[in-house]
Amino acid sequence: MPVSLASADAASSALPFTAALALLPPGVLTGFAIVIGLVVGSFLNVVIHRLPIMLERAWRADAADALGHAEPSGELFADDGLPARYNLWLPRSACPHCGHVLRAWENIPLVSWLALRGRCSHCHARVSARYPAIEIASAACAAAALLAFGPSGKALAAFVLCASLIAMSAIDLEHQLLPDALTLPLVWAGLLVNLAETFTDLHAAVIGAVAGYLALWCVYWLFRLLRGVEGMGHGDFKLLAALGAWLGWSALPQIVVIAAVAGAIVGLVATASGRMRFEEPLPFGPYLAAGALVTLFAGTPLYAAFAWGI
Ligand SMILES: [Zn+2]
């Protein structure tokens, strides 16, 4: 059967999977994205809860090793009271209050939390609202990526960026830590994604990664020399490097301005309401993430406003 050149080109340029997805009605596709977003959100909750514990164990093991202390081996439980074998997959999720291992129906993203009214089915202790909040945020990002970029590899890449930013923001808010295990792979992923000019060209991505790191590195040293304090953590440099790699160097000024303004407003409100002391460090990761999400989905409206103003 003869095939027209145009349709052959379209078929070869689109991945078979995304081409098949494009045939689905938009409502079904959005529902699909929301379900995927909820499931990924559930996994992000595991990462947010477990990764800091895993890192702390690794640091303690390194410190013990450096000091020449023998590591206890063969024990079922570690110093933190959790099983010795502890990673993103093991042990199975359990209630932190009573240790009740969650059954499959208690582990359905969002649905289980709503059905159990935010309480453990065994001891009735409250389950943090952070769990459904992360799942909803992840589902919203999946739907937004689909609406903004259509059923494409670009939408999938955008969702990977959003999901990483959600996990990092939550860990930074709770532990004031942006783990290398998340920031560094995000730098490499940004460069790889832009090999195909997905969000920007490779030149802009490489310069963005370097400029993002150096910009905050300079701010850090300026603070340190002028005021003798550490204004931010090294994780912030790596996160901005990752954002430069994903969105290109030209996105960086807008991301930093949005982050600084949002951080200053939240900091002032929290200080004025007595929830925070003035000198207390504010985790900067969530604000950089907010700046990145605005830039990812809305482009660079600040530049347009500035150009219009002059
Ligand atoms: Zn319980």
Residues whose N, C-alpha, C, O or C-beta is under 5 A from the ligand:
A	BS01	ZN	C95 H97 C98 G99 H100 C120 H122 C123 H124 A125
